[in-house]
């Protein structure tokens, strides 16, 4: 593993950043035809301040009460990824950076993505189940706008400083994460506030566009890497 003078770890948002769908909650509801007249109304109430984030999540989870976990798992594992995800993650792992996820989405997605791409750590909200059936309850670990506490946990677990972290996200829920990172990349963002505080703003949906925007200090200064860097510049 190469030694890098500064950046050691990348913290990703998941929904809308690695996946093409901005909300795995909504994606599942749409597939089950439980969005219009059900979860859409809960979202409206939350956005208008009529219910709390916890109530919003609990109402959403209750829609799936009694369903088989495997049914939702099959839906989740069909979610489309943004193009370039394999190339970006492969490069970051080759560079020796630790890969982590902080998601206000669901564990059925985050745990699958962690295993699929070999992430070192991930945290998300957990749907509760009993004997293979959903109970309609959810364990809320990650509030959509409170990711700072999980960045601090990651810093403790991996013994890294905040200025050694690269953050990549796509929404206002990632603002705290960006504020704690040494370098931040707003990817295909839905939030102008996130764009304002990001070090780099990428408007396309191809994650390979992140590669030439990464801090140059994470790349080993060897002739091979320099040549590969020139090849990348030619492609983009």
C-alpha angles and dihedrals in degrees: 000000000000121000117239124195096220128356116065107156141035122210115200133194108220116205110068092002105065094010126053090228114082094208127030088194092060092040091058093045091051093050091050092044089240098120105082111063092007125045093013088065092050090052091050091051092050095047090050091051095246094123134025125250089254092053089047092055093043093051090049092051092049090062088068096046112142096013121129115261089223091059091058091041090057090051093048094049090056093060111124120243125218113259116263095034094120093048095048096046092044090054095047091051091047088054090054098245119149113241123217139172131213110183136168085201126088135300092230087070102033095050091049092049091047090054095040095053101027099246118182097221142000140176132189142140115298127223110216121226141174125211091344097312127105115246095205090249131115133199105220110212102151120046110204093244101032106075096128093085090056092048087055090050090051091050089054095045096049097030095234131141122238091249089059092061130093114202125201121187146139112214147048087265088071096058095098090048091053093047090058098045128090091223128017135194122198105208121198087327128199090199127076088194091060091048090053095058098037122105090216130024120201117186100185125082097234111106092201085074087071092065100073089044095057116113107273092225091074091066119086112244097238131128092244093054092044090053091048089050091055090049090053092051090053092052093051 
